[in-house]
């Protein structure tokens, strides 16, 4: 099934993508891509290498905390 996956937090879209989701593997791959996209956004905001290394995964978790994951059938 073709779906649009969105991650939204406080009215701001953190990720959006269209995916073919047929099973747990394809759903996991879509979620992993969202994680990677948001992680790259966090890395781009880091002000130094030290800042990046200290908070690399923590920032991603903070971004997802309280976020809404929406799936819309296309």
CHARMM internal coordinates of N, CA and C (Angstrom, degrees):
IC EDIT
DIST 1 N 1 CA 1.4407
DIST 1 CA 1 C 1.5254
ANGL 1 N 1 CA 1 C 108.39
DIST 1 C 2 N 1.3115
ANGL 1 CA 1 C 2 N 117.02
DIHE 1 N 1 CA 1 C 2 N 133.24
DIST 2 N 2 CA 1.4577
ANGL 1 C 2 N 2 CA 122.75
DIHE 1 CA 1 C 2 N 2 CA 178.32
DIST 2 CA 2 C 1.5311
ANGL 2 N 2 CA 2 C 108.55
DIHE 1 C 2 N 2 CA 2 C -82.95
DIST 2 C 3 N 1.3514
ANGL 2 CA 2 C 3 N 116.80
DIHE 2 N 2 CA 2 C 3 N 127.25
DIST 3 N 3 CA 1.4556
ANGL 2 C 3 N 3 CA 121.06
DIHE 2 CA 2 C 3 N 3 CA -179.41
DIST 3 CA 3 C 1.5215
ANGL 3 N 3 CA 3 C 110.77
DIHE 2 C 3 N 3 CA 3 C -136.24
DIST 3 C 4 N 1.3233
ANGL 3 CA 3 C 4 N 114.49
DIHE 3 N 3 CA 3 C 4 N 157.70
DIST 4 N 4 CA 1.4638
ANGL 3 C 4 N 4 CA 121.64
DIHE 3 CA 3 C 4 N 4 CA 170.56
DIST 4 CA 4 C 1.5185
ANGL 4 N 4 CA 4 C 106.47
DIHE 3 C 4 N 4 CA 4 C -102.68
DIST 4 C 5 N 1.3207
ANGL 4 CA 4 C 5 N 117.76
DIHE 4 N 4 CA 4 C 5 N 126.00
DIST 5 N 5 CA 1.4480
ANGL 4 C 5 N 5 CA 123.15
DIHE 4 CA 4 C 5 N 5 CA 176.98
DIST 5 CA 5 C 1.5222
ANGL 5 N 5 CA 5 C 107.96
DIHE 4 C 5 N 5 CA 5 C -107.50
DIST 5 C 6 N 1.3221
ANGL 5 CA 5 C 6 N 115.97
DIHE 5 N 5 CA 5 C 6 N 126.59
DIST 6 N 6 CA 1.4582
ANGL 5 C 6 N 6 CA 121.50
DIHE 5 CA 5 C 6 N 6 CA 178.17
DIST 6 CA 6 C 1.5182
ANGL 6 N 6 CA 6 C 108.84
DIHE 5 C 6 N 6 CA 6 C -126.49
DIST 6 C 7 N 1.3316
ANGL 6 CA 6 C 7 N 116.23
DIHE 6 N 6 CA 6 C 7 N 142.15
DIST 7 N 7 CA 1.4538
ANGL 6 C 7 N 7 CA 122.53
DIHE 6 CA 6 C 7 N 7 CA 170.80
DIST 7 CA 7 C 1.5205
ANGL 7 N 7 CA 7 C 105.37
DIHE 6 C 7 N 7 CA 7 C -116.37
DIST 7 C 8 N 1.3399
ANGL 7 CA 7 C 8 N 115.92
DIHE 7 N 7 CA 7 C 8 N 119.65
DIST 8 N 8 CA 1.4575
ANGL 7 C 8 N 8 CA 121.67
DIHE 7 CA 7 C 8 N 8 CA -175.08
DIST 8 CA 8 C 1.5232
ANGL 8 N 8 CA 8 C 108.94
DIHE 7 C 8 N 8 CA 8 C -127.80
DIST 8 C 9 N 1.3157
ANGL 8 CA 8 C 9 N 115.89
DIHE 8 N 8 CA 8 C 9 N 134.84
DIST 9 N 9 CA 1.4604
ANGL 8 C 9 N 9 CA 120.96
DIHE 8 CA 8 C 9 N 9 CA 177.49
DIST 9 CA 9 C 1.5212
ANGL 9 N 9 CA 9 C 108.84
DIHE 8 C 9 N 9 CA 9 C -136.97
DIST 9 C 10 N 1.3228
ANGL 9 CA 9 C 10 N 115.43
DIHE 9 N 9 CA 9 C 10 N 124.85
DIST 10 N 10 CA 1.4701
ANGL 9 C 10 N 10 CA 122.21
DIHE 9 CA 9 C 10 N 10 CA 178.69
DIST 10 CA 10 C 1.5294
ANGL 10 N 10 CA 10 C 110.80
DIHE 9 C 10 N 10 CA 10 C 53.36
DIST 10 C 11 N 1.3226
ANGL 10 CA 10 C 11 N 116.83
DIHE 10 N 10 CA 10 C 11 N 40.13
DIST 11 N 11 CA 1.4542
ANGL 10 C 11 N 11 CA 121.67
DIHE 10 CA 10 C 11 N 11 CA 177.65
DIST 11 CA 11 C 1.5203
ANGL 11 N 11 CA 11 C 115.19
DIHE 10 C 11 N 11 CA 11 C 79.12
DIST 11 C 12 N 1.3287
ANGL 11 CA 11 C 12 N 117.62
DIHE 11 N 11 CA 11 C 12 N -0.42
DIST 12 N 12 CA 1.4615
ANGL 11 C 12 N 12 CA 121.78
DIHE 11 CA 11 C 12 N 12 CA -179.62
DIST 12 CA 12 C 1.5254
ANGL 12 N 12 CA 12 C 109.18
DIHE 11 C 12 N 12 CA 12 C -105.05
DIST 12 C 13 N 1.3247
ANGL 12 CA 12 C 13 N 116.83
DIHE 12 N 12 CA 12 C 13 N 128.40
DIST 13 N 13 CA 1.4621
ANGL 12 C 13 N 13 CA 121.47
DIHE 12 CA 12 C 13 N 13 CA 178.44
DIST 13 CA 13 C 1.5269
ANGL 13 N 13 CA 13 C 108.86
DIHE 12 C 13 N 13 CA 13 C -79.12
DIST 13 C 14 N 1.3325
ANGL 13 CA 13 C 14 N 115.88
DIHE 13 N 13 CA 13 C 14 N 117.79
DIST 14 N 14 CA 1.4538
ANGL 13 C 14 N 14 CA 121.14
DIHE 13 CA 13 C 14 N 14 CA 178.94
DIST 14 CA 14 C 1.5224
ANGL 14 N 14 CA 14 C 112.05
DIHE 13 C 14 N 14 CA 14 C -90.07
DIST 14 C 15 N 1.3410
ANGL 14 CA 14 C 15 N 115.61
DIHE 14 N 14 CA 14 C 15 N -28.26
DIST 15 N 15 CA 1.4667
ANGL 14 C 15 N 15 CA 120.16
DIHE 14 CA 14 C 15 N 15 CA -179.26
DIST 15 CA 15 C 1.5252
ANGL 15 N 15 CA 15 C 108.43
DIHE 14 C 15 N 15 CA 15 C -157.25
DIST 15 C 16 N 1.3199
ANGL 15 CA 15 C 16 N 114.67
DIHE 15 N 15 CA 15 C 16 N 146.17
DIST 16 N 16 CA 1.4612
ANGL 15 C 16 N 16 CA 121.14
DIHE 15 CA 15 C 16 N 16 CA 172.38
DIST 16 CA 16 C 1.5139
ANGL 16 N 16 CA 16 C 108.31
DIHE 15 C 16 N 16 CA 16 C -149.37
DIST 16 C 17 N 1.3225
ANGL 16 CA 16 C 17 N 115.91
DIHE 16 N 16 CA 16 C 17 N 136.06
DIST 17 N 17 CA 1.4537
ANGL 16 C 17 N 17 CA 120.01
DIHE 16 CA 16 C 17 N 17 CA 177.20
DIST 17 CA 17 C 1.5138
ANGL 17 N 17 CA 17 C 110.76
DIHE 16 C 17 N 17 CA 17 C -160.56
DIST 17 C 18 N 1.3196
ANGL 17 CA 17 C 18 N 115.76
DIHE 17 N 17 CA 17 C 18 N 155.09
DIST 18 N 18 CA 1.4630
ANGL 17 C 18 N 18 CA 121.99
DIHE 17 CA 17 C 18 N 18 CA 175.74
DIST 18 CA 18 C 1.5220
ANGL 18 N 18 CA 18 C 108.37
DIHE 17 C 18 N 18 CA 18 C -103.13
DIST 18 C 19 N 1.3414
ANGL 18 CA 18 C 19 N 115.84
DIHE 18 N 18 CA 18 C 19 N 134.40
DIST 19 N 19 CA 1.4534
ANGL 18 C 19 N 19 CA 121.26
DIHE 18 CA 18 C 19 N 19 CA -173.92
DIST 19 CA 19 C 1.5223
ANGL 19 N 19 CA 19 C 110.69
DIHE 18 C 19 N 19 CA 19 C -139.20
DIST 19 C 20 N 1.3171
ANGL 19 CA 19 C 20 N 115.13
DIHE 19 N 19 CA 19 C 20 N 154.33
DIST 20 N 20 CA 1.4537
ANGL 19 C 20 N 20 CA 122.56
DIHE 19 CA 19 C 20 N 20 CA 169.90
DIST 20 CA 20 C 1.5234
ANGL 20 N 20 CA 20 C 105.84
DIHE 19 C 20 N 20 CA 20 C -97.77
DIST 20 C 21 N 1.3337
ANGL 20 CA 20 C 21 N 117.01
DIHE 20 N 20 CA 20 C 21 N 109.20
DIST 21 N 21 CA 1.4534
ANGL 20 C 21 N 21 CA 121.74
DIHE 20 CA 20 C 21 N 21 CA -176.97
DIST 21 CA 21 C 1.5240
ANGL 21 N 21 CA 21 C 108.43
DIHE 20 C 21 N 21 CA 21 C -115.03
DIST 21 C 22 N 1.3250
ANGL 21 CA 21 C 22 N 114.89
DIHE 21 N 21 CA 21 C 22 N 116.72
DIST 22 N 22 CA 1.4650
ANGL 21 C 22 N 22 CA 121.18
DIHE 21 CA 21 C 22 N 22 CA -177.92
DIST 22 CA 22 C 1.5234
ANGL 22 N 22 CA 22 C 112.76
DIHE 21 C 22 N 22 CA 22 C -120.54
DIST 22 C 23 N 1.3508
ANGL 22 CA 22 C 23 N 116.44
DIHE 22 N 22 CA 22 C 23 N -19.81
DIST 23 N 23 CA 1.4588
ANGL 22 C 23 N 23 CA 120.11
DIHE 22 CA 22 C 23 N 23 CA -175.15
DIST 23 CA 23 C 1.5196
ANGL 23 N 23 CA 23 C 109.48
DIHE 22 C 23 N 23 CA 23 C -159.16
DIST 23 C 24 N 1.3246
ANGL 23 CA 23 C 24 N 115.79
DIHE 23 N 23 CA 23 C 24 N -176.10
DIST 24 N 24 CA 1.4608
ANGL 23 C 24 N 24 CA 119.80
DIHE 23 CA 23 C 24 N 24 CA -177.60
DIST 24 CA 24 C 1.5301
ANGL 24 N 24 CA 24 C 112.39
DIHE 23 C 24 N 24 CA 24 C -64.44
DIST 24 C 25 N 1.3166
ANGL 24 CA 24 C 25 N 117.16
DIHE 24 N 24 CA 24 C 25 N -30.95
DIST 25 N 25 CA 1.4612
ANGL 24 C 25 N 25 CA 120.43
DIHE 24 CA 24 C 25 N 25 CA 179.99
DIST 25 CA 25 C 1.5205
ANGL 25 N 25 CA 25 C 111.02
DIHE 24 C 25 N 25 CA 25 C -68.19
DIST 25 C 26 N 1.3185
ANGL 25 CA 25 C 26 N 117.31
DIHE 25 N 25 CA 25 C 26 N -46.85
DIST 26 N 26 CA 1.4713
ANGL 25 C 26 N 26 CA 119.93
DIHE 25 CA 25 C 26 N 26 CA -179.73
DIST 26 CA 26 C 1.5322
ANGL 26 N 26 CA 26 C 110.84
DIHE 25 C 26 N 26 CA 26 C -69.84
DIST 26 C 27 N 1.3409
ANGL 26 CA 26 C 27 N 118.10
DIHE 26 N 26 CA 26 C 27 N -33.26
DIST 27 N 27 CA 1.4623
ANGL 26 C 27 N 27 CA 120.29
DIHE 26 CA 26 C 27 N 27 CA 175.27
DIST 27 CA 27 C 1.5230
ANGL 27 N 27 CA 27 C 110.15
DIHE 26 C 27 N 27 CA 27 C -66.09
DIST 27 C 28 N 1.3314
ANGL 27 CA 27 C 28 N 116.35
DIHE 27 N 27 CA 27 C 28 N -42.80
DIST 28 N 28 CA 1.4648
ANGL 27 C 28 N 28 CA 120.53
DIHE 27 CA 27 C 28 N 28 CA 177.55
DIST 28 CA 28 C 1.5175
ANGL 28 N 28 CA 28 C 112.06
DIHE 27 C 28 N 28 CA 28 C -61.99
DIST 28 C 29 N 1.3213
ANGL 28 CA 28 C 29 N 117.25
DIHE 28 N 28 CA 28 C 29 N -39.27
DIST 29 N 29 CA 1.4681
ANGL 28 C 29 N 29 CA 121.12
DIHE 28 CA 28 C 29 N 29 CA 178.91
DIST 29 CA 29 C 1.5283
ANGL 29 N 29 CA 29 C 110.94
DIHE 28 C 29 N 29 CA 29 C -64.84
DIST 29 C 30 N 1.3240
ANGL 29 CA 29 C 30 N 116.96
DIHE 29 N 29 CA 29 C 30 N -39.36
DIST 30 N 30 CA 1.4668
ANGL 29 C 30 N 30 CA 120.62
DIHE 29 CA 29 C 30 N 30 CA 178.21
DIST 30 CA 30 C 1.5220
ANGL 30 N 30 CA 30 C 110.45
DIHE 29 C 30 N 30 CA 30 C -64.78
DIST 30 C 31 N 1.3214
ANGL 30 CA 30 C 31 N 116.43
DIHE 30 N 30 CA 30 C 31 N -43.63
DIST 31 N 31 CA 1.4696
ANGL 30 C 31 N 31 CA 120.43
DIHE 30 CA 30 C 31 N 31 CA 178.85
DIST 31 CA 31 C 1.5268
ANGL 31 N 31 CA 31 C 110.95
DIHE 30 C 31 N 31 CA 31 C -66.47
DIST 31 C 32 N 1.3307
ANGL 31 CA 31 C 32 N 117.13
DIHE 31 N 31 CA 31 C 32 N -37.69
DIST 32 N 32 CA 1.4626
ANGL 31 C 32 N 32 CA 120.78
DIHE 31 CA 31 C 32 N 32 CA 177.97
DIST 32 CA 32 C 1.5264
ANGL 32 N 32 CA 32 C 110.79
DIHE 31 C 32 N 32 CA 32 C -64.05
DIST 32 C 33 N 1.3224
ANGL 32 CA 32 C 33 N 116.95
DIHE 32 N 32 CA 32 C 33 N -37.87
DIST 33 N 33 CA 1.4649
ANGL 32 C 33 N 33 CA 119.78
DIHE 32 CA 32 C 33 N 33 CA 177.33
DIST 33 CA 33 C 1.5258
ANGL 33 N 33 CA 33 C 110.98
DIHE 32 C 33 N 33 CA 33 C -65.62
DIST 33 C 34 N 1.3327
ANGL 33 CA 33 C 34 N 116.97
DIHE 33 N 33 CA 33 C 34 N -39.43
DIST 34 N 34 CA 1.4679
ANGL 33 C 34 N 34 CA 120.68
DIHE 33 CA 33 C 34 N 34 CA 176.49
DIST 34 CA 34 C 1.5205
ANGL 34 N 34 CA 34 C 109.94
DIHE 33 C 34 N 34 CA 34 C -62.00
DIST 34 C 35 N 1.3270
ANGL 34 CA 34 C 35 N 117.27
DIHE 34 N 34 CA 34 C 35 N -44.72
DIST 35 N 35 CA 1.4680
ANGL 34 C 35 N 35 CA 122.33
DIHE 34 CA 34 C 35 N 35 CA 177.96
DIST 35 CA 35 C 1.5342
ANGL 35 N 35 CA 35 C 110.17
DIHE 34 C 35 N 35 CA 35 C -58.00
DIST 35 C 36 N 1.3219
ANGL 35 CA 35 C 36 N 116.76
DIHE 35 N 35 CA 35 C 36 N -48.35
DIST 36 N 36 CA 1.4689
ANGL 35 C 36 N 36 CA 121.18
DIHE 35 CA 35 C 36 N 36 CA -179.22
DIST 36 CA 36 C 1.5227
ANGL 36 N 36 CA 36 C 111.63
DIHE 35 C 36 N 36 CA 36 C -61.99
DIST 36 C 37 N 1.3133
ANGL 36 CA 36 C 37 N 116.64
DIHE 36 N 36 CA 36 C 37 N -41.63
DIST 37 N 37 CA 1.4633
ANGL 36 C 37 N 37 CA 121.15
DIHE 36 CA 36 C 37 N 37 CA 179.43
DIST 37 CA 37 C 1.5269
ANGL 37 N 37 CA 37 C 110.49
DIHE 36 C 37 N 37 CA 37 C -62.27
DIST 37 C 38 N 1.3163
ANGL 37 CA 37 C 38 N 116.75
DIHE 37 N 37 CA 37 C 38 N -46.89
DIST 38 N 38 CA 1.4622
ANGL 37 C 38 N 38 CA 120.49
DIHE 37 CA 37 C 38 N 38 CA -179.23
DIST 38 CA 38 C 1.5284
ANGL 38 N 38 CA 38 C 110.10
DIHE 37 C 38 N 38 CA 38 C -68.12
DIST 38 C 39 N 1.3159
ANGL 38 CA 38 C 39 N 117.28
DIHE 38 N 38 CA 38 C 39 N -35.91
DIST 39 N 39 CA 1.4697
ANGL 38 C 39 N 39 CA 120.68
DIHE 38 CA 38 C 39 N 39 CA 176.72
DIST 39 CA 39 C 1.5259
ANGL 39 N 39 CA 39 C 110.67
DIHE 38 C 39 N 39 CA 39 C -62.13
DIST 39 C 40 N 1.3176
ANGL 39 CA 39 C 40 N 117.21
DIHE 39 N 39 CA 39 C 40 N -42.75
DIST 40 N 40 CA 1.4682
ANGL 39 C 40 N 40 CA 120.69
DIHE 39 CA 39 C 40 N 40 CA 177.79
DIST 40 CA 40 C 1.5270
ANGL 40 N 40 CA 40 C 111.04
DIHE 39 C 40 N 40 CA 40 C -61.94
DIST 40 C 41 N 1.3362
ANGL 40 CA 40 C 41 N 117.03
DIHE 40 N 40 CA 40 C 41 N -38.64
DIST 41 N 41 CA 1.4593
ANGL 40 C 41 N 41 CA 120.66
DIHE 40 CA 40 C 41 N 41 CA 177.50
DIST 41 CA 41 C 1.5338
ANGL 41 N 41 CA 41 C 110.45
DIHE 40 C 41 N 41 CA 41 C -62.43
DIST 41 C 42 N 1.3304
ANGL 41 CA 41 C 42 N 116.46
DIHE 41 N 41 CA 41 C 42 N -42.82
DIST 42 N 42 CA 1.4669
ANGL 41 C 42 N 42 CA 120.76
DIHE 41 CA 41 C 42 N 42 CA 178.17
DIST 42 CA 42 C 1.5240
ANGL 42 N 42 CA 42 C 111.16
DIHE 41 C 42 N 42 CA 42 C -63.83
DIST 42 C 43 N 1.3259
ANGL 42 CA 42 C 43 N 116.49
DIHE 42 N 42 CA 42 C 43 N -41.69
DIST 43 N 43 CA 1.4603
ANGL 42 C 43 N 43 CA 120.86
DIHE 42 CA 42 C 43 N 43 CA 179.59
DIST 43 CA 43 C 1.5249
ANGL 43 N 43 CA 43 C 110.67
DIHE 42 C 43 N 43 CA 43 C -63.42
DIST 43 C 44 N 1.3164
ANGL 43 CA 43 C 44 N 117.23
DIHE 43 N 43 CA 43 C 44 N -36.75
DIST 44 N 44 CA 1.4616
ANGL 43 C 44 N 44 CA 120.94
DIHE 43 CA 43 C 44 N 44 CA -179.13
DIST 44 CA 44 C 1.5282
ANGL 44 N 44 CA 44 C 111.50
DIHE 43 C 44 N 44 CA 44 C -66.96
DIST 44 C 45 N 1.3400
ANGL 44 CA 44 C 45 N 117.02
DIHE 44 N 44 CA 44 C 45 N -24.72
DIST 45 N 45 CA 1.4712
ANGL 44 C 45 N 45 CA 120.54
DIHE 44 CA 44 C 45 N 45 CA -179.92
DIST 45 CA 45 C 1.5249
ANGL 45 N 45 CA 45 C 113.38
DIHE 44 C 45 N 45 CA 45 C -86.87
DIST 45 C 46 N 1.3240
ANGL 45 CA 45 C 46 N 117.54
DIHE 45 N 45 CA 45 C 46 N -10.04
DIST 46 N 46 CA 1.4695
ANGL 45 C 46 N 46 CA 120.98
DIHE 45 CA 45 C 46 N 46 CA -178.87
DIST 46 CA 46 C 1.5242
ANGL 46 N 46 CA 46 C 109.26
DIHE 45 C 46 N 46 CA 46 C -64.19
DIST 46 C 47 N 1.3288
ANGL 46 CA 46 C 47 N 115.33
DIHE 46 N 46 CA 46 C 47 N 139.74
DIST 47 N 47 CA 1.4664
ANGL 46 C 47 N 47 CA 120.07
DIHE 46 CA 46 C 47 N 47 CA -176.65
DIST 47 CA 47 C 1.5233
ANGL 47 N 47 CA 47 C 112.85
DIHE 46 C 47 N 47 CA 47 C -95.35
DIST 47 C 48 N 1.3345
ANGL 47 CA 47 C 48 N 117.55
DIHE 47 N 47 CA 47 C 48 N -12.05
DIST 48 N 48 CA 1.4602
ANGL 47 C 48 N 48 CA 120.83
DIHE 47 CA 47 C 48 N 48 CA 178.90
DIST 48 CA 48 C 1.5285
ANGL 48 N 48 CA 48 C 109.11
DIHE 47 C 48 N 48 CA 48 C -157.20
DIST 48 C 49 N 1.3076
ANGL 48 CA 48 C 49 N 116.13
DIHE 48 N 48 CA 48 C 49 N 166.66
DIST 49 N 49 CA 1.4689
ANGL 48 C 49 N 49 CA 120.69
DIHE 48 CA 48 C 49 N 49 CA 177.59
DIST 49 CA 49 C 1.5291
ANGL 49 N 49 CA 49 C 109.86
DIHE 48 C 49 N 49 CA 49 C -63.19
DIST 49 C 50 N 1.3203
ANGL 49 CA 49 C 50 N 117.25
DIHE 49 N 49 CA 49 C 50 N -41.28
DIST 50 N 50 CA 1.4630
ANGL 49 C 50 N 50 CA 120.97
DIHE 49 CA 49 C 50 N 50 CA 178.61
DIST 50 CA 50 C 1.5146
ANGL 50 N 50 CA 50 C 111.55
DIHE 49 C 50 N 50 CA 50 C -60.59
DIST 50 C 51 N 1.3264
ANGL 50 CA 50 C 51 N 116.11
DIHE 50 N 50 CA 50 C 51 N -44.58
DIST 51 N 51 CA 1.4646
ANGL 50 C 51 N 51 CA 121.32
DIHE 50 CA 50 C 51 N 51 CA 177.52
DIST 51 CA 51 C 1.5179
ANGL 51 N 51 CA 51 C 110.22
DIHE 50 C 51 N 51 CA 51 C -60.60
DIST 51 C 52 N 1.3051
ANGL 51 CA 51 C 52 N 116.39
DIHE 51 N 51 CA 51 C 52 N -43.19
DIST 52 N 52 CA 1.4586
ANGL 51 C 52 N 52 CA 121.79
DIHE 51 CA 51 C 52 N 52 CA 179.68
DIST 52 CA 52 C 1.5265
ANGL 52 N 52 CA 52 C 111.22
DIHE 51 C 52 N 52 CA 52 C -61.53
DIST 52 C 53 N 1.3145
ANGL 52 CA 52 C 53 N 118.00
DIHE 52 N 52 CA 52 C 53 N -47.89
DIST 53 N 53 CA 1.4581
ANGL 52 C 53 N 53 CA 121.66
DIHE 52 CA 52 C 53 N 53 CA -177.16
DIST 53 CA 53 C 1.5302
ANGL 53 N 53 CA 53 C 111.94
DIHE 52 C 53 N 53 CA 53 C -67.45
DIST 53 C 54 N 1.3234
ANGL 53 CA 53 C 54 N 117.50
DIHE 53 N 53 CA 53 C 54 N -35.87
DIST 54 N 54 CA 1.4636
ANGL 53 C 54 N 54 CA 121.11
DIHE 53 CA 53 C 54 N 54 CA -177.92
DIST 54 CA 54 C 1.5216
ANGL 54 N 54 CA 54 C 112.67
DIHE 53 C 54 N 54 CA 54 C -70.23
DIST 54 C 55 N 1.2995
ANGL 54 CA 54 C 55 N 116.70
DIHE 54 N 54 CA 54 C 55 N -36.74
DIST 55 N 55 CA 1.4617
ANGL 54 C 55 N 55 CA 119.29
DIHE 54 CA 54 C 55 N 55 CA -168.96
DIST 55 CA 55 C 1.5238
ANGL 55 N 55 CA 55 C 114.36
DIHE 54 C 55 N 55 CA 55 C -118.82
DIST 55 C 56 N 1.3198
ANGL 55 CA 55 C 56 N 117.84
DIHE 55 N 55 CA 55 C 56 N 12.92
DIST 56 N 56 CA 1.4602
ANGL 55 C 56 N 56 CA 120.66
DIHE 55 CA 55 C 56 N 56 CA -172.98
DIST 56 CA 56 C 1.5384
ANGL 56 N 56 CA 56 C 112.41
DIHE 55 C 56 N 56 CA 56 C -51.40
DIST 56 C 57 N 1.3011
ANGL 56 CA 56 C 57 N 119.08
DIHE 56 N 56 CA 56 C 57 N -57.07
DIST 57 N 57 CA 1.4579
ANGL 56 C 57 N 57 CA 120.59
DIHE 56 CA 56 C 57 N 57 CA -177.77
DIST 57 CA 57 C 1.5263
ANGL 57 N 57 CA 57 C 112.39
DIHE 56 C 57 N 57 CA 57 C -84.36
DIST 57 C 58 N 1.3212
ANGL 57 CA 57 C 58 N 117.76
DIHE 57 N 57 CA 57 C 58 N -30.42
DIST 58 N 58 CA 1.4619
ANGL 57 C 58 N 58 CA 120.69
DIHE 57 CA 57 C 58 N 58 CA 179.93
DIST 58 CA 58 C 1.5202
ANGL 58 N 58 CA 58 C 111.22
DIHE 57 C 58 N 58 CA 58 C -62.58
DIST 58 C 59 N 1.3196
ANGL 58 CA 58 C 59 N 117.68
DIHE 58 N 58 CA 58 C 59 N -39.19
DIST 59 N 59 CA 1.4625
ANGL 58 C 59 N 59 CA 120.32
DIHE 58 CA 58 C 59 N 59 CA 179.73
DIST 59 CA 59 C 1.5217
ANGL 59 N 59 CA 59 C 111.69
DIHE 58 C 59 N 59 CA 59 C -64.98
DIST 59 C 60 N 1.3158
ANGL 59 CA 59 C 60 N 117.19
DIHE 59 N 59 CA 59 C 60 N -36.98
DIST 60 N 60 CA 1.4612
ANGL 59 C 60 N 60 CA 120.24
DIHE 59 CA 59 C 60 N 60 CA 179.88
DIST 60 CA 60 C 1.5228
ANGL 60 N 60 CA 60 C 109.44
DIHE 59 C 60 N 60 CA 60 C -66.32
DIST 60 C 61 N 1.3127
ANGL 60 CA 60 C 61 N 116.78
DIHE 60 N 60 CA 60 C 61 N -44.13
DIST 61 N 61 CA 1.4625
ANGL 60 C 61 N 61 CA 120.18
DIHE 60 CA 60 C 61 N 61 CA 178.63
DIST 61 CA 61 C 1.5212
ANGL 61 N 61 CA 61 C 109.92
DIHE 60 C 61 N 61 CA 61 C -62.75
DIST 61 C 62 N 1.3251
ANGL 61 CA 61 C 62 N 117.57
DIHE 61 N 61 CA 61 C 62 N -41.48
DIST 62 N 62 CA 1.4646
ANGL 61 C 62 N 62 CA 120.97
DIHE 61 CA 61 C 62 N 62 CA 178.22
DIST 62 CA 62 C 1.5280
ANGL 62 N 62 CA 62 C 110.77
DIHE 61 C 62 N 62 CA 62 C -62.89
DIST 62 C 63 N 1.3244
ANGL 62 CA 62 C 63 N 117.57
DIHE 62 N 62 CA 62 C 63 N -37.88
DIST 63 N 63 CA 1.4663
ANGL 62 C 63 N 63 CA 120.82
DIHE 62 CA 62 C 63 N 63 CA 178.29
DIST 63 CA 63 C 1.5260
ANGL 63 N 63 CA 63 C 110.85
DIHE 62 C 63 N 63 CA 63 C -64.83
DIST 63 C 64 N 1.3221
ANGL 63 CA 63 C 64 N 117.49
DIHE 63 N 63 CA 63 C 64 N -39.68
DIST 64 N 64 CA 1.4650
ANGL 63 C 64 N 64 CA 121.21
DIHE 63 CA 63 C 64 N 64 CA -179.21
DIST 64 CA 64 C 1.5369
ANGL 64 N 64 CA 64 C 112.45
DIHE 63 C 64 N 64 CA 64 C -76.62
DIST 64 C 65 N 1.3256
ANGL 64 CA 64 C 65 N 116.70
DIHE 64 N 64 CA 64 C 65 N -24.65
DIST 65 N 65 CA 1.4666
ANGL 64 C 65 N 65 CA 119.82
DIHE 64 CA 64 C 65 N 65 CA -177.77
DIST 65 CA 65 C 1.5268
ANGL 65 N 65 CA 65 C 110.20
DIHE 64 C 65 N 65 CA 65 C -62.74
DIST 65 C 66 N 1.3115
ANGL 65 CA 65 C 66 N 116.20
DIHE 65 N 65 CA 65 C 66 N 119.42
DIST 66 N 66 CA 1.4609
ANGL 65 C 66 N 66 CA 121.72
DIHE 65 CA 65 C 66 N 66 CA -179.48
DIST 66 CA 66 C 1.5202
ANGL 66 N 66 CA 66 C 113.97
DIHE 65 C 66 N 66 CA 66 C 83.59
DIST 66 C 67 N 1.3150
ANGL 66 CA 66 C 67 N 117.69
DIHE 66 N 66 CA 66 C 67 N 1.20
DIST 67 N 67 CA 1.4659
ANGL 66 C 67 N 67 CA 120.73
DIHE 66 CA 66 C 67 N 67 CA -179.72
DIST 67 CA 67 C 1.5273
ANGL 67 N 67 CA 67 C 110.21
DIHE 66 C 67 N 67 CA 67 C -79.78
DIST 67 C 68 N 1.3198
ANGL 67 CA 67 C 68 N 114.80
DIHE 67 N 67 CA 67 C 68 N 157.50
DIST 68 N 68 CA 1.4599
ANGL 67 C 68 N 68 CA 121.66
DIHE 67 CA 67 C 68 N 68 CA 176.97
DIST 68 CA 68 C 1.5187
ANGL 68 N 68 CA 68 C 108.15
DIHE 67 C 68 N 68 CA 68 C -108.14
DIST 68 C 69 N 1.3246
ANGL 68 CA 68 C 69 N 116.12
DIHE 68 N 68 CA 68 C 69 N 131.90
DIST 69 N 69 CA 1.4553
ANGL 68 C 69 N 69 CA 121.35
DIHE 68 CA 68 C 69 N 69 CA 176.25
DIST 69 CA 69 C 1.5313
ANGL 69 N 69 CA 69 C 106.81
DIHE 68 C 69 N 69 CA 69 C -105.05
DIST 69 C 70 N 1.3241
ANGL 69 CA 69 C 70 N 115.73
DIHE 69 N 69 CA 69 C 70 N 120.18
DIST 70 N 70 CA 1.4594
ANGL 69 C 70 N 70 CA 121.65
DIHE 69 CA 69 C 70 N 70 CA -177.94
DIST 70 CA 70 C 1.5121
ANGL 70 N 70 CA 70 C 110.38
DIHE 69 C 70 N 70 CA 70 C -112.28
DIST 70 C 71 N 1.3189
ANGL 70 CA 70 C 71 N 116.28
DIHE 70 N 70 CA 70 C 71 N 135.68
DIST 71 N 71 CA 1.4587
ANGL 70 C 71 N 71 CA 122.61
DIHE 70 CA 70 C 71 N 71 CA 172.19
DIST 71 CA 71 C 1.5272
ANGL 71 N 71 CA 71 C 107.56
DIHE 70 C 71 N 71 CA 71 C -118.75
DIST 71 C 72 N 1.3242
ANGL 71 CA 71 C 72 N 115.67
DIHE 71 N 71 CA 71 C 72 N 126.74
DIST 72 N 72 CA 1.4535
ANGL 71 C 72 N 72 CA 121.28
DIHE 71 CA 71 C 72 N 72 CA 178.62
DIST 72 CA 72 C 1.5108
ANGL 72 N 72 CA 72 C 108.54
DIHE 71 C 72 N 72 CA 72 C -124.22
DIST 72 C 73 N 1.3266
ANGL 72 CA 72 C 73 N 116.20
DIHE 72 N 72 CA 72 C 73 N 125.47
DIST 73 N 73 CA 1.4599
ANGL 72 C 73 N 73 CA 120.31
DIHE 72 CA 72 C 73 N 73 CA 179.27
DIST 73 CA 73 C 1.5314
ANGL 73 N 73 CA 73 C 109.11
DIHE 72 C 73 N 73 CA 73 C -69.04
DIST 73 C 74 N 1.3315
ANGL 73 CA 73 C 74 N 115.37
DIHE 73 N 73 CA 73 C 74 N 132.43
DIST 74 N 74 CA 1.4708
ANGL 73 C 74 N 74 CA 120.39
DIHE 73 CA 73 C 74 N 74 CA 178.90
DIST 74 CA 74 C 1.5105
ANGL 74 N 74 CA 74 C 110.54
DIHE 73 C 74 N 74 CA 74 C -100.72
END
COOR INIT
IC SEED 1 N 1 CA 1 C
IC BUILD
